[in-house]
Amino acid sequence: MNDKVDYGPLKGLIGTWSGDKGTDWSPEKYGLNKNEYYETITFTPAGEVENAESQVLAAIHYHQVVTDKTDDEPIHNETGYWIWDKKSSTVIHSLTIPRGVCVLAGGSYSGETENGAAVIEVSAEVDSQEWGIVQAPFMSSNAKTKKFTQKITVGNGVFSYDETTTVEIYGKNFEHTDQNTLSAQ
């Protein structure tokens, strides 16, 4: 890793994390379905990126694989970047899932901590001019992602997250939530 790159509050993410206490509440036609899962997330430094000769970002690439505990089958596969903009104290989370959905979430980092661990919150909404959601036509018509919020806490060898994706499906709005606590490997 290039020690000269300032990853700010994201530095603690770098490495491999795993956890087996994940809970996923996902929409079903007649309610919500609870899935318990385990997962592995690998965060790799991607270095600095310069935009328009005036913005310097520090990026960390990640890959997440979530596996259902009941049958050991993958239920979620995600890749993206966590990005730190030191000048504006902004954290950006760009993610893509292989359902034809991309999210660009962001938020200001206030320096908040819990027991010495960085607390980071990002969000995005469909049709937002700043932090938005793009999805394939099928998804827009059948399972439209309307909002995404995520809170992560990282430090002291622990990484946890709590995220909610509001999805319009089956003629209703559902809050699809995921939470897990992972340990550094």
N, C-alpha and C positions, 0 to 999 in steps of 0.2 A: 504494500500500500504506500502511496506517495504521502509522506508525513507533512508535506507542504500544503496539501488540500485541506481546507477548513470545512468539515462536514457538519459543523455546528451541533445541534441537538440530535442529529441523525447518526453521528459517529458510533454510538453504542449499538446500532443495528448490525453493523458489519460482522459477518460470520454466519454460522448455521445454527438454527433454532429448531427445537422440536417440542411438541406438547401433545398430551393425550386426554385432555379434559375439555375439549371443544364441544360447544352446544350450538346447533344450527336450528333455528325455527324458520321453516320455509312454507310458502303458501301451497295449499292443496285446494281442490275445487270446493270442498265443504269445510274448510278451516285451515289450521296450521299443523304441520308435521314436525315433530322433534327428532332430530338426528344427533347422535353423539359421534364425535370424530377425533381422529388424531391427525397431525400434520407435521410437515417439515417446510421451513422457509429458509432459503439461502440468500443472503445479501452480499453483493460483491461491489467493491468500489469501482466507479466508472470514471472518476476524475472530474476535472473542471470542464465546463462548457461556457463559451462566450457567445452572447447574443448581441448583434448590432453594435459591436465594439464598445458597449457600455454596461452590459449586465454580465456578471460572472456567477455561474451556478455551480454547485457541487452536487454530483449525481451518484446515487447508489442503485444499481440494478438488483432486482430480486425475482425469485421464482418460488411459488407456493404450490404445494400439492396437498390436498385435503382428502383423507380416506375415511369412509364410513366404517365405524367399529363393528357393525353387525355382519358385514360380508367382505370386509377388506377390499372393497372396490373404490377407486377414486370417484369423488363426487364434485370436486372443484379443482381447477387448474388455472393459475393466474400468473401473469408476468407484468412487470412494469418497472417504474422508477420512483424512488423517493428523492426529492430534490430540495436543496437548501439555497436560499437567496439571502446571504448575510446582510447585504446592504439594506434590504427592506424587511428583514426578519420574517420572511415568508417561507412556509413549508408547502411543497407541492407534492401531491401523490398522483401519478398517472398510472392507470392500470387497464389491462385488457383481459377479457375472458373469452374463451372460444365459443361464445353464443352470439357473437356479433354486437358486443357492447364494450364501449370504451368510456372511461371516466377520467376527468381532469379535475381533481379536488384540490382545494388550497385553504390556507388559513394563516393568520399571523401567529408567530411564536412569541409568547410573552415571557419566556424564561421560567414558567411554572414548573415546579417539581413536587413529587410525592416521595418522601423519604429519600431524597437524593436522586430519584429517577426523573428523567425528562417526561413531561406530559405534553402531547401534541394532538391537536384537533384540526381536522380538515372536513370540508363539505363541498358538495356540488349539487346542482339542480338542472333538470332538463330545461333548455331554452335560456339558461343563464349566459350573459355576455362575458362573465369572468371565469367562473368555475362550472364547467358544463358536462353534459352526458351526450354521447353520440351512439346511436344504435341502428342496426340494420332494419329495413322496412318491416320484415316479419316480426321482429321484437317490438317495434313501435306499435304494431297492430294487435299483438297477442299477449305480450308480457312486457309492457313499457316500464322501463326504469325511470322514475320521476325524481328521486332524491337519493343522495348517498351522504351519510355522516359517519365519521370514524374518529375514535379516540384511541391513541396508543400511549403506552407508558413503557419506557425502556431505561434500564439501569440496574446495577447491582446483580448482573447475571440473569435478569428476568425481563421478558418482553410479553406484554399483554395487550390485547385489543378488544374493543367493543365496537361493532359497526352495525348500522341499520341501513338497508336499502328499501326504499318505498317503491313497490311494484304494483302497477295497475294490471290485474289479471283476473280472469273469471268474473268480470264486471264489477270488481271491487278493488280498493286500495289495501294492500297488505304491507306490513312491516316485516321484512325478512331480516332477522337478526343473527349475528354470529359473534361468539366470544370465545376466547381461549387465553391461557397463560402458558408460555413456552419458556424453556430453559436453554441457555447457551450450550452448544455441544463442543 
